[in-house]
């Protein structure tokens, strides 16, 4: 009897262990990014470094191009203003030359010789001195205007030349990123997922923000760059308040530099593949960063087996681990300059 009971108990325990084992296998992966042995950005160290370099070069060239175009607009307005001054100044000098020709070279001397008395002579001398001073002032004014116009034109030409240089850099960095993805068997064109949300306008990062990891990371015991902390606070201010983790020690990528954050799609942290409202939240957040890429100095965004690059838009991008964290199906990864 006791043996039968023991066998039954053993059978029940075996069944329970089998069921539990099946349950463990069937449950979704809940590892946080970086816990699965990779660096949490889905690709090899080489690929991540090439994407970082390409995107950084593209973003910086784009910023220089924008600044150059602004300068071109200002210089064009300045040239237009100087051109408007040249006409009247040249006309004034032409009038002076015409009067001098009409009165003859001895006109001034004759006026002095024909003075009736000493007082009249002095008065005429003062008048002639004033006229000469006005002539010299008119000549100097025109000379200054023409010189300013020449310098502005040279600066404008150099600015336009620099713009072409930045366009070439952007094209080179775009090719670099897409080539790196292709070599890693990634990077096929991917759908944009439309805006869908996340259209709030972020405040631009403060001018002169440093790139060093100098700020306390509120999500870890590590540090963040001023730009990364700004992007994090802007996203939270605009309603994206679910769990986020930024600084992380790893072999490559932006996390150990304080330039990246992982934003969980689920309310309770990093879970399995995001679905329903969680996936919508992640899509809206990704679009928020994309819509504010210039203001927040975004290098790239990774979400749901895709990577968004400033140079190329959405491209396919899957992690080698094939789990929700390396595939970025449970969180949005943000890297900033």
Phi, psi and omega in degrees: 000315180294323179296319179298317180297318180297318179296318179297318180296319179297320179296316180298316180297320178296319179297318179297318179296320179297315180297316179297319179298317177297322181295320180295318180295322186279343184288150181289152177291136181237016181295140176285158177306134180093342181280348184265012176099342176269187182267011173080003179242009168086342183236177178291164178302318180297314181296314181299318181294321179292320178294321178298311181296316182295314182292321179298313179298320180294313182297317180293320177294322178296320178295319178295321179297317179298316179295321180294320178293324176296318178295322178299318178298317180294318180292322178297319177295321179295318178298319179298320179293318179293321177300322179293333180278328184298316183305302180298322180293319178293322179296322179296318178293322177299321179295318178298316179297320180296316179295319179296321179293319182293316183279342180085162183293334182268006184301315181292316180295320179299321180297324181286317182297323183275007178296136186282334181207177182298318180298317179294323179298315180295317180300316181291325177299316180295321180295315181295323178296320179294318179298317180297318179297319178296321179296314180297320180296320180295320179295315180295322180296316179294320180298316180297317180297316180294323178293318178296322180294319180298315181295319179296321179293319178296318179295320179297316179298318179294323180295316179295322178295320179294325179298318179295324177298316181293322177299319179294320178297317180298318179296320180295317181290326176298314179296321180299314181295314184290327177292318179298318179294319181296319179296333179268015182058038177233181166091014173295152179303138181232154181295155183276347182064013182052173181292303175067341182156189181067033185266006178299148182265121181276150174286141179293154177298143180304139179297142180081010179299130181287165181254003180279157180277080190248350185254146177293128177279117181288353182256356182204189176266008183265206183229165177225158170282159177304323180294318181294316178298321178297314180298319178299312182294324179295317179297317180293321178298326182268017168106358181265086192247012178286175187304139179217146177222131187249277185297139177203136175287127177199176188277341182204181177086190188265339184303312181288351177263359182074025184245016183213153175221148174249121183254113181295143178276323178281157180293329188260016178111197184284116181239217178275197179304129179290137177225168174054230184297327180293319179292321177299318178300313180297319179296317178297320180294315178301316179294327178300314180293323180292316180296335181247027185301318181292316182294325185259005179056048183287130174271313174195161178232134177240130181200128172052061177062027178219153175234135177257123178247140179304330183277333195228355183076207183283133174227152178294146185196108181240144179282154182293335183286335180070015179254168183303328182284312180287334175275353181057042175261359176240000178201157175261125177262131177239129172240136179238163183290000000 
